[in-house]
Amino acid sequence: MTPAARLSAAIEVLSAIDAQRVPASNALKEWGTAHRFAGSGDRAAIAGLVFDVLRRRASSAWLMNEDTPRARLLGMLKLERGLDADAVAALCDGGRFAPQPLTESERAALTLRTVKDAPAHIAGDYPEWLDPQFAAVFGDARVEEATAMASRAPLDLRVNTLKAKPEKVLASMAHLGARPTPWSPIGLRIDLGADARNPGIHSEEAFIKGGVEVQDEGSQLAALLTGAKPGEQVIDMCAGAGGKTLALAAMMQGKGRLIATDHDKRQLAPIHERLSRAGVHNADVRTPRGDDTLADIDASADLVVIDAPCTGTGTWRRNPDAKWRMRPGALEVRLKDQNEVLERAASLPKPGGRIAYITCSVLPQENAEQVRAFVSRHPEFAVVPPEQVASVLWDKTEDFLAATLQSLEGLLMTPRRTGTDGFFVSVLRKAG
């Protein structure tokens, strides 16, 4: 397919997303099924265009003064891809499979209009109803923070220290352009192109043998900040597919007891194979069966990790269409879920034990406000000072603290500040 034909295909996919109100991944899959002539490179390029439009949906529509799939694509080509009006016109020549030529108004918009004077939610490409929350967290910097949240994310990997050493894995992936992550001592980063095409990590020997896992550096840091230690009894209450479970197991060096569970047993399905491949032998996966799966742990855990269900605003780099599907009601549901899991966790730590509360959200209601409410209900818990929590990063502690947004309740990482997905981490210690 020609570059122009790919633009037409992207417009077609965007139209399907609008009409059917489906996730972008579903629309792209359906398009690929219906157009089997398109090779893997074509499909990846089209996906890159679609996701870039979703990243810049609001600002692109503003730029073009029109909110249609074609207008948003044209606006994205200027705002995200850096093309000028002549370059866009060359692609839209009306030839075979190419988009129709630019209208006079489209050329004028691409030439003259900017987003300089656009409202914050337009310039930052996020839903208008979230502007008060973004203002509360980021203040006047919310456009810059949101713009970073709309950027393309790199591919981050976590070296599994149960099976491999970071320097050896780094050397084995030099051909992919891998480099160390800025903060995590066990992280590697691979920058992706505009199509965000995966460089085939799953076929690499280091991955096949369990020496490396795909995990955003922010998620790696969130696990490290829990302070899990060898010999402890650790509970991962919202284990899901096991990303942080695997990280915790490596931190524990296979010593102690690690219990992984989740209220949704379907989320746990992949964890067994992942634990086996990673060489984890001290993990007990508990599938919920209607009874209290943690009744025997009450008041005996050293650490309870809550990777809480949340709106996922911190992961918009990787899921740009999720921000536009999000509705205010989703936040209320997640706040209820978080309350429930926090209340269940309250009885699990022993005296002196900890709860590590983690979200991949930047919204204050899910983060600092949730922690304040919990401590007010459970005064036996106190927030561990952020500087103490971050001390696990050793020589990087001071710089990391300077990069994050700190509150009395915890630390917030963001794409703009730390180059990671958005993660909030709060550690609470039980008296005793």
Secondary structure, DSSP 8 states (H G I E B T S, - for coil): --HHHHHHHHHHHHHHHHHHT--HHHHHHHHHHH-TTS-HHHHHHHHHHHHHHHHTHHHHHHHHT--SHHHHHHHHHHHTT---HHHHHHH-S--TTS-----HHHHHHHHH--STTS-HHHHTTS-GGGHHHHHHHHGGGHHHHHHHHTS---EEEEE-TTT--HHHHHHHTGGGT-EE-SS-TTEEEE---TT-----GGGSHHHHTTSEEE--HHHHHHHHHTT--TT-EEEETT-TTSHHHHHHHHHTTT-SEEEEE-S-GGGGTTHHHHHHHHT--SEEEE---SS-TTGGGTTTEEEEEEE-----GGGTTT-TTHHHH--HHHHHHHHHHHHHHHHHHTTSEEEEEEEEEEES---TTTTHHHHHHHHHH-TTEEE--HHHHGGGGGGGHHHHHHHSEEETTEEEE-HHHHSS--EEEEEEEE--
